[in-house]
Amino acid sequence: MTTPPRRTTPPNRTRGSRVYRAAPPKSFLERNRTRLLWGLAGLALVVIVGVAFVGATSPAYACTTEWQPAPTPTTAPSATPRLGIVQDDLGQQHVAVGAFVRYVVCPPASGKHYNATGEGPIKAGIYGPEEPAAPQGWIHNLEHGGLVLLYRCDKGDTACDSSGQAALKQLNDSFPNSPICNIPPGGSGPVIARFDQMAWPYAALVWDIVLPMDTLDPQLVKDFYAQQGDRTNPEPNCPTPTDSPAPTDTPAPTSSSSPVPSGSPSTSPAPSTSPAPSSSPAPSASPAPSPTPAPSAS
């Protein structure tokens, strides 16, 4: 005899007191929850690192125009030429450290800048080609009377090679005291830093005045500083004298040490010490009883 095949119990059919049902299929999220969580964590990490990298590599400033002005003419043919070119004042507003600033012209000799220890003013000295020094920092040095010397590296310039850096170091080491306040180097200046957004290989700056140079001329930089330093910065380190002395500073013509004309009665003792023989006849001027005028000669 053949045994009939067994019948399987349907999934939802009761068997005794129990009911068997097939488990519902899991959703995509349920099946991949762990993978998705790890993927989201990795994506968040990538975003954070990317933002940090962009923040570290993006410039802290931008320039609308590379400044190319005409030289400032002297007032008269015989006048001593004024070194440097006057730039329109861009203000002196403080901004938060790290704030992005767009300058109307570059290099800026004034404008928005940082006001924090170590960030603005920055430490005086030489900043190498790979040591970024944003204008938001050294503009504050200009505000305090420091000189800033900028050099360019991106157009075949030689300031960034070993000989160019050596020349800049020599200038920094021989830099003079400030011309009016006699402040030694190392305070607010000089600051020597790379700045590629300008039309010349070199530029020396004091507040609102720029001296462009096609080649580095250390003596010209020092002459510029002697002529323009300590004069235009809005936060002076000492009283600024006038360019020429006032007329009242030399009262020699009216001093008591100069000879006074003989017509002054206060300085000539002659009338009180001896009578002038030609002024009047002796007998009529003196009631002396002597009938002879001889005694008047003594």
Secondary structure, 3 states (H helix, E strand, C coil): CCCCCCCCCCCCCEECCEECCCCCCCCHHHHCHHHHHHHHHHHHHHHHHHHHHHHHHCCCEEEEEECCCCCCCCCCCCCCCCCCEECCCCCCCEECCCCCEEEEEECCCCCCEECECCCECCCCEECCCCCCCCHHHHHHHHHCCCCEEEECCCCCCCCCCHHHHHHHHHHHHCCCCCCCCCCCCCCCCCEEEECCCCCCCEEEEECCEEEEECCCCHHHHHHHHHHHCCCCCCCCCCCCCCCCCCHHHCCHHHCCCCCCCCCCCCCCCHHHHCCCCCCCCHHHHCCCCCCCCHHHHC
